[in-house]
Amino acid sequence: MSTDSNHSSGGHAVALRAERRWAIFAGALILLMLAVIVYSGLHWAMMPPSRVETIDPSRLQLSGEFVEDNLGTAVEPDGSVVVRFVAQQYSFTPQCLLVPADTPVTIRTTSADVVHGLLVTDTNINTMVVPGYVATLNTRFDKPVDHTMPCHEFCGFGHQAMWAHVKVIDKAAFFEQARQSRRLSCVSR
Ligand code: CUA
């Protein structure tokens, strides 16, 4: 805004109009971004991580959800499919995850040591795995194919060798195997 009294009042009015236009533009942008947050929150259930789940990384192997014999894929009492695994320098346990095709799958993972990352090739599955926190992802695999799951966060000298497999199998075959075994994986099979 001009404070120089020598400027014409016309120039002042132009500046005022331009200022108002930009104020409206900025205000509209803020409203648009708020609308996107509300829309994605309500319709896609995408929330900022407010209730972050924490876990003691030094006690993973001793008790709780991530003890070794609880890792792998389980059909929970409510019928949902949950895959649990642990990331550590320089592997995932189990090294091969077995999941059913065309079924909602929940992935739960955490780190036993440093920050790792994971992605499943040809899917949009991608997360950081941070010690002290449980990463949860809800997903669905369309077809029975094999994916690789590399660590994508530099985690030390063995980083480039840290990866696992995700084996997607036919839904009926999966639930048949799940009747035989409480925890499924495709390690050494
Ligand atoms: Cu784990 Cu890189």
Boltz pocket constraint, residues with backbone or C-beta under 6 A from the ligand:
constraints:
  - pocket:
      binder: B
      contacts: [[A, 88], [A, 89], [A, 90], [A, 115], [A, 116], [A, 117], [A, 151], [A, 152], [A, 153], [A, 154], [A, 155], [A, 156], [A, 158], [A, 159], [A, 160], [A, 162]]
      max_distance: 6.0
